[in-house]
Amino acid sequence: MREFGLSAAGLGLLSGIYFFAFALFQLPLGVLLDRYGPRRVNATLLMVAATGGVWFALAGTTIELTLARAMIGLGVSGCLMSSFSAFALWYPAERLATMNGIAFASGMLGAIMVTVPLEFVLRVLHWREVFHGIVAATVVVSLVLYFVVPEKVSSRRAPPLPAQLREFASLTRDPAFWRIALCIGSSQLAAVSLGTLWVATWLRDVAGYTQAEVAQALLFFNLLMIVGYLGFGRLADRMTRRGRSTLPLLLGGVAIASLCLALLAVGLRSGNLVLWGLFFGSSTSVVLSYSLFSRRYPTAMAGRVNSALNVSVFIGMFSGQWAVGLILNLWPATANGYAPEAYAWALGGLWLVQFAGLVWLWSGRRFFS
């Protein structure tokens, strides 16, 4: 923000364009995963991410930053879906929720690295130098995937591309798909747009936290999300083995998150760290949507099913980050950040969308029986 003179909306767009590029590539990604396998697809895409990271570190204009950020989003767009596709190939259905939770929790370890550890590193290194380090790590992971990780091919040969596209189209005729997709998209619109950007500025501008205290709070939230992903996954698999639906568990988690966000939006400050922690931890229940659909469709369609769900998720993330920035821009900026009163409107808007998605899924729960 200091180096490029970014406004709140500009920062939201720059951050959110990652999710937009991510979302755009999800449908072709699903076809690639089912045709060529998760290992090779992910290893190749990570090299695209590394190239975008180098460009971002060298960027001299806001346009370059934005395009490089989009390229990073495209490059890492296969990480989560490749994991899910690999799990569908390697593990039985009753373990998928736990394995998906482990994938999300592993992602949160990366998020933890950009809290307290990054705050310390930025005291001695420039942000551009940090990006070079991240690029190096990304290249190493790509090489490990390509040369070390074993291959497992589905026993069913991938159908011709036209047949794959017809199977893709069948998803759009499934009412359960739209109920889940819109619910998790609206939930992640709130949770991820806040967790990856705006909760940090809220803690600074509204709660008065220092940069070090913000980093510590983010570390706390990310640890709770790891617990949430693993906990919801384990509970869901236990319910599956007993023949029970995991949909109520998903709905309950989103409902708790929605309640916490509503309390923060109306201005409750007492115990705000607990409320934020519950909000982020409970929001992780959306991980169950992927295992729900992995059991609903054949394993050979796992890449396309999961990536189709991910389209709504990442469109929501992009929209949420940019929308909050636009709202914050409606108030004059303060000397240290954004107007505290603007956050109530931003959080209220996110809550409204999240709650609407929750009601939409609840009203269509009969499609999952």
N, C-alpha and C positions, 0 to 999 in steps of 0.2 A: 504493500500500500504506500509506504513512504517513497520507495524508489520510482514507482510509476504513477503516483498521484491517483490511485484508484478510489472511486466512490464506493459506497456500500453496494449499490446495484452492480457496479463494475466488478467488485470482488466476488459477489454472488454469481455473476455470469462466468467469470474466470474459473471459479471453483466448480460450478455446476456443469460447465461444458464437458467436463470429464464424464459425467453420468449420461449426458445427451449422446455423446459418441458411443459410449458403452451400450446404450439402449438401441441405437441405430443398427449395431452389428449383431444383435442377439439372434435374430431370425436366420440370417445366413450362417451364423456360428452353430446353431443347432444342426443344420444340414451337414456342415463340415465335421462336427463331432461324431455324428452317426455314420458318416461315410469313411472318415480317415482315422478315427480314434482320438481320445482325449490327449494322449501323451504327445504325439507329433504336432497336433494343432496348437496346444498350449505352448510348447517349446518355441514354435515359430512366432506366435503372437508376442511372446515376451521379448523377442528381439526388436519387434516394432515398438514396444513400450520403452525399451532401452534407448532406441533412436530418438523417440519423443523426449525422453529425459535429458539427453544431451542437448537437444534443441532448446528445451526450457531453460537449462542452465546457462546457455549462451545468448538467450533472447535479449534483444535491445529495444523492442517495442511491445506495447500491449497486444497488438495483433499477433505477433510472433508467440508471445506467452500463451494466448488463447488457442492458437492452432497447435502448439506443442502439447498443451494440456489435453486437447482433444485426441491427439495421437497417442498419448499415454493411456487415455481411457480406452481407445480402440485396442491397444496392445494388451492390456490386462483384462479385457472383456471376457476372455476365455478361462480365467483362473478358477473361479467358483464353479462354473458350469462343467469345466473339465473334471474337477474333483467329483462333482455329483455323478457325471457319466461314468467315471472310473469306479465309483462305489457301486453303481448299479450293475456293472460288469463283474465285480469281484465279491460282493457281499449279498447275503440273502435279504429279502424284503424287511424282515423283522429287525434288522440292524441298521437300516438306512437312516432313520431319524437320528440315532446316536452318531453315525459317521458324518452326516451332514452338519450336526452340531459341532463336531470336532473341526470340520473345515471352517466354519464360521469363527470358532474360538481361535483357531490358528491365525485367521485374518486379524482378530483383535490383538494378537501379540504384535503384529505390525503396527496397529494403532497405538499400542502402549509405547512403542519406540519413539513416537512423535509427541509424547507428553513430556514427562520429566527428563528422560535421556536427551531428547532433542533440545530442550530448553538449556541444558548444560552445554551441549555441543555448540549451540548458537552463540554462546558467550565467547568462543574462541575462533569459530569458523563462520564464513559468510554463507548465506543460504544457497548460493550457487555452488560452493564447494561441497555442501551437504548433498546436493543433487548428484554430483559426480559420484559420490560414494554409493548412493542408492542405485545409480545406473550400473555400477560394477557388481553389486549384489544381484541385480536382476539378470545380468548376463550369466553369472555363475549358476543361478537357478535354472535358466534356460538350458545350459549345457548339461546339468545334472539330469534334467527331465529327458533330454534327447539321448544321452549316452549311458545313463545308469538305471533309470526307472524301467522296470520290466513292462513288456507289452502283453495285453490280453485282448484278444479279438472276440467279438460276439460270435456265438455259434450260428447265428442267423446272418446270412450274407445281406449286406445293405441293398435295399431295392433300388431300382433306377430312380434318377432324380425326379421325373414327373410323378412317380408313385410316392416318393417322400413328400413332395409338395402337396399332394392330395391328402396324405395323412396329416400334414400340418394344418390344412384347411379344416379337417374334421374337428380340430380343437375349438375352432370358432363357433361350432354348432353345439358345443357342450356348455349348458348353462352353469355347471359347477365351475368350469374354468373361469368364466367371467366374474363369478362371485368371489372366488379366491383372488384372482388377479387384481381386481379393483380394491379389495380390502387390503391386501399387502402393499399395493402401490400407494394407497392413501396413508397407511401406517408408516411406511418407510419415508414418505414425503416429509412427515414430521420428525421421525426419529433420526434419520441419517442427515437431513439438512441441518438439524440442530447439533447432532453429535460430531459431525465432521467440520463444522464451522461456527455456527451462531451461538451455541451454548458458551463457547469461550468468550465471545464478546459480551454476552449477557452477564456472565460472572464478573467481567471487568467493569462494565458500564452500570449495571444495576446493583450487584452485590459488592462492588468496590474491591475486588480481588487484585492482587499484584500478578505480574506475569508468572512468577514462580508458583503462586497459590493456584492460578488457573491450571498450570501444568499438573499440579498434584491432584486437583479435582478431576481433570480428564483421565488421569491414571486410575483413580478410584472408579469412575464410571466404566472405563474399559474393562477393569477387572470384574465388575459386576456383570457386564455383558458376556464375558467368558463363562462365568458361572451360569448365567441364563441360558446360553446356547447349549452347554453341556447338560444342564439340568433338565431343560425341556426335551432334549433329545432322548435322554435316558427314560424319563417319565413316559414319553410317547411310545417308545419301543416296548416298555412294560405293558402299556395299555393294549398295544397291537397284539402282543402274545396272548393276551386274555380275550382277544376278539372284540375289543371296544374301540370306538372311533376316537381319534385324537382331535377332532374338530372342536369340542368344548374346551380343550386345553389351549388351543390357539385363540379362540374367542375370549377366554378368560384373561389371557396375557395382554391382549390388545385393549380389553376393557379397563384393566388396572392402569395401563399406560395412559389411556385417554383421560381417566380420572385425575391422575397426577398432573398431566399437562393442563387440564382445566383449572386446577387449583393454582398453578403457577401463572396462568394467563390472567386470572382475576386479581393477582397481586399478592398472594400469600408468600411471605418471605421467611417466616419461621420454619426452620428445618429444611431450607431449600435444597441442601445437598442430598438429604434423604429422598425428597420428592424427585429430584433429577435422577438419582440413582435407581429408584423404583421405576421411573419412566423408561430409562434406557434398558434396565434389566428385563422388565416385562415385555418390552417391544421385541425382544429376541424370540418370542413365541412364533413369529412369522416363519421361522426356519421350518416349522412343521408342515407348511404348505407344500414344500417340495417333495417330502416323503409321502404325503397324501396322494399326490399325483403320480409319483413313481409306482405306486401300487395300483393306480387306476388304469395305467396304460402299459403296453409291452415294453420290456427292457430296451428293445431296439429303437424305441422312440424317446428314450430318456433325454438325449441331448436336445431334441426339438421341444419336448414338453417343458423342461426346465428353463430353456432359453426363452420360450414364449412367455412364461410367467415373469421372467426377468425383465422383459420389455416394459411392463407396467411398473415394476419396482424402480427401475432406473429413470424412467420418465418422471415418476414421482419425486425422486431425489433431485433431479435437475430442476424441476419446477419449484420445489420447496426452497432450495438454496437461492434461486434467483428472486422468487417472490418475496422472501424475507428482506433481501437487500433493497428491493423496490419500495417496500413499506417503510423501512428505516430511513430511506432517502426523503420521505415526505416531511420529516422533522429536521430542523437545523442541527447540524453536527455540533457536539460539544468540543471542548479543548482536548479531551482525552479519547473520544470515541463517538458513539451515537446517543441520541436522546433516550433516557431511560423509559419515558412514557411511551415511546414508539414500540417497545418490545411487547407491551400488553396486546396491542393490536396484531402484531406479527404472530405471537403465540396463539392468540384467539383464532386467527385465520387457519393456522395449522391444525388446531384442535377440531375446528368445524369440519375440515376435510377428513381428518382421521375418524371422527365419530360417525360421519356419514358412511364411510367405508365399512365400519364395524356393523352398523345397522343393516347395510345392504347384504353383508354376508349372513347375518343372523336371520334375516327374512328369507334367505334361500337355503337354509340348512337342510331342508327336505331333499335337496338334490344330492346329498352325500349319504343318504341312508341306503 
